[in-house]
Amino acid sequence: MAERDIITMSQKEMKRLHVIHKVGEGLLTEKQAAEIISLSERQIRRIVKRIRDEGDKGIRHRSRGKESNRRLPKKLVERVTRLYQERYQGFGPTLKDKWGQVFTLDISSFPINLLIVE
């Protein structure tokens, strides 16, 4: 008996896969599929080829499971979390202002509130 893989995909990807299968079966044209899932005909051709080459898992977004390029360095996250726990435990929303005065870190876009919650 052949093994089956479990593929995790969103509702949007499931809809795309369904439509792309119809294109493969000849029930829809590439133009009709492009209109249904709001892509260009060229993108439809690329997706059809990818599914033909890779199977159903070819519909998944390529970035799934990869770390973000915008992710903060792990050492910095650990430092901020440790400093908060040691010195600034009582601070609320004013913490960013206080840290802007104390540290040379550019924390204007730093997600301190998210780190504190963890």
Order of alpha helices (4+ residues) and beta strands (2+ residues): alpha-alpha-alpha-alpha-alpha-alpha
